[in-house]
Amino acid sequence: MAGAAQSWGSGGLDGRAAELRRRYPCVADLEQLARRRIPRFAYDFVAGGVGGDHGLRRNRAALDAVQLVPRYGRDVTRIETGVTLFGRDYALPVGVAPMGLAGLAWPGIDEILAAAAQRARIPYVSSTVANAPIERLAALAPDVFWFQLYGLPGDDHAVSLELVRRAERAGAHVLVLTMDVPARQKREGDVRNGLAVPFRPRLRTVLDVLRAPRWGLEVLRRGQPRFENFCSYVPAPASTASLAGYTYHKMAGPLTWEAVARLREAWPRALVVKGILHPEDAERAVRLGVDGVLVSNHGGRQSDAAPASIDALPAIAARVAGRATLLLDSGVRCGLDVLRALALGADAVLAGRAFLYGGAALGAPGADHVAALFREEIRGAMALGGVTEPAALRETLALHPGAIRFPAAPRPALAETA
Ligand SMILES: Cc1cc2nc3c(=O)[nH]c(=O)nc-3n(C[C@H](O)[C@H](O)[C@H](O)COP(=O)(O)O)c2cc1C
């Protein structure tokens, strides 16, 4: 009985993991710690959205509004949380979303998150504008490595195609095309904070850094975060400034459906489009041979007027069910959020800031802890739902007041039928 009581108290964990669970029982606790540990402008960059942060708040409110009706009396002693995505097995239906310039949250965080994802055996999606090169991150996460691509339309997509070849050589299992950045958006918080790469110290930013000395020392030790994937495309020796300039000028412009069709031909493995919110766009992607659709509003960072991705999900699921793997991100902070998405038709979700907060708060143990929190919360919520495997969550009765009703019979777009 003492053993049972102990495992009740610690969630069945030992040592350091149990200690972390006791001190930081949910992601919000890690966010608070991260907030204290990093400069204000870095926290604002990570946590903020665009405009008045309405899209950001809408994600949270919409997820909270989804109710799952529990089912009791079933045998849930053996719960299996694993999922198969694009032919590979993962331990949980949640992975790490791509995050560019994440090194601002904590120097070296790309490596921290990649290695944590590999240990937890959950998908890790590396950003085009990661602060570590594709090859290094792929080596840290060989079983779970996915690569995200932004549009670099210049020179007839030469650099995009080169990045795709590098990702393939490095062993990426999935290529994720981000569709929801057709143009750079003004993020007012970052403008106000004078956020720029390379970092140009102003009195306020210097004071910010002085209040976060560990962060400042790490930056001094490792150097400012750079867009490492572009090193071979700028004159040697690459500098933070030349890489930032290159990124600013080249990574501008949409990924059009024509580009998706070309990338489909160039990429032999699973292909996902990210940032989809309209069922017609999902349909179009599937018709182009895409394997997966990631329903996302970029964590509220692109359009302040975009709907919450969870509200767009059911209509997209209804439209492409059975023809594409469905993923969701934007606002996911806990196991219940994962279940909400799965009950409404997703096969798995990604979380961005949740993992970033863990890594920024506590380094590698913090990133491991976020995966452990998801694992524990997913299992607990599955037990309440009376299901023993993620696929069975589709049977869960979900009440979803915000679900968007898209027009039932949209007119086909002309270009689409061509
Ligand atoms: C700091 C930060 C950087 C991001 N950079 C990228 C990126 O480079 N490519 C991309 O497709 N999405 C990027 N995103 C969006 C995430 O992939 C994801 O859609 C979003 O974070 C999900 O919302 P969540 O943070 O609430 O989980 C970024 C998000 C954050 C917070």
Ligand as a Chemical Component Dictionary entry (heavy atoms), coordinates in Angstrom:
data_LIG
# 
_chem_comp.id                   LIG 
_chem_comp.type                 NON-POLYMER 
_chem_comp.pdbx_formal_charge   0 
_chem_comp.three_letter_code    LIG 
# 
loop_
_chem_comp_atom.comp_id 
_chem_comp_atom.atom_id 
_chem_comp_atom.alt_atom_id 
_chem_comp_atom.type_symbol 
_chem_comp_atom.charge 
_chem_comp_atom.model_Cartn_x 
_chem_comp_atom.model_Cartn_y 
_chem_comp_atom.model_Cartn_z 
_chem_comp_atom.pdbx_ordinal 
LIG C1  C1  C 0 9.014 31.221 -31.415 1  
LIG C2  C2  C 0 8.219 30.581 -32.525 2  
LIG C3  C3  C 0 8.799 30.426 -33.765 3  
LIG C4  C4  C 0 8.090 29.802 -34.796 4  
LIG N1  N1  N 0 8.714 29.582 -35.993 5  
LIG C5  C5  C 0 8.087 28.852 -36.942 6  
LIG C6  C6  C 0 8.790 28.455 -38.117 7  
LIG O1  O1  O 0 9.964 28.746 -38.295 8  
LIG N2  N2  N 0 8.101 27.741 -39.041 9  
LIG C7  C7  C 0 6.782 27.400 -38.878 10 
LIG O2  O2  O 0 6.202 26.761 -39.754 11 
LIG N3  N3  N 0 6.119 27.737 -37.757 12 
LIG C8  C8  C 0 6.739 28.437 -36.790 13 
LIG N4  N4  N 0 6.087 28.735 -35.622 14 
LIG C9  C9  C 0 4.715 28.244 -35.418 15 
LIG C10 C10 C 0 4.751 26.853 -34.804 16 
LIG O3  O3  O 0 5.241 25.903 -35.711 17 
LIG C11 C11 C 0 3.337 26.400 -34.393 18 
LIG O4  O4  O 0 2.453 26.543 -35.479 19 
LIG C12 C12 C 0 2.817 27.188 -33.189 20 
LIG O5  O5  O 0 3.850 27.503 -32.303 21 
LIG C13 C13 C 0 1.771 26.365 -32.473 22 
LIG O6  O6  O 0 1.235 27.059 -31.405 23 
LIG P1  P1  P 0 1.694 26.842 -29.884 24 
LIG O7  O7  O 0 3.023 27.532 -29.753 25 
LIG O8  O8  O 0 0.631 27.529 -29.129 26 
LIG O9  O9  O 0 1.787 25.362 -29.635 27 
LIG C14 C14 C 0 6.766 29.370 -34.580 28 
LIG C15 C15 C 0 6.186 29.546 -33.330 29 
LIG C16 C16 C 0 6.901 30.129 -32.293 30 
LIG C17 C17 C 0 6.260 30.249 -30.947 31 
# 
loop_
_chem_comp_bond.comp_id 
_chem_comp_bond.atom_id_1 
_chem_comp_bond.atom_id_2 
_chem_comp_bond.value_order 
_chem_comp_bond.pdbx_ordinal 
LIG C1  C2  SING 1  
LIG C2  C3  SING 2  
LIG C2  C16 DOUB 3  
LIG C3  C4  DOUB 4  
LIG C4  N1  SING 5  
LIG C4  C14 SING 6  
LIG N1  C5  DOUB 7  
LIG C5  C6  SING 8  
LIG C5  C8  SING 9  
LIG C6  O1  DOUB 10 
LIG C6  N2  SING 11 
LIG N2  C7  SING 12 
LIG C7  O2  DOUB 13 
LIG C7  N3  SING 14 
LIG N3  C8  DOUB 15 
LIG C8  N4  SING 16 
LIG N4  C9  SING 17 
LIG N4  C14 SING 18 
LIG C9  C10 SING 19 
LIG C10 O3  SING 20 
LIG C10 C11 SING 21 
LIG C11 O4  SING 22 
LIG C11 C12 SING 23 
LIG C12 O5  SING 24 
LIG C12 C13 SING 25 
LIG C13 O6  SING 26 
LIG O6  P1  SING 27 
LIG P1  O7  DOUB 28 
LIG P1  O8  SING 29 
LIG P1  O9  SING 30 
LIG C14 C15 DOUB 31 
LIG C15 C16 SING 32 
LIG C16 C17 SING 33 
# 
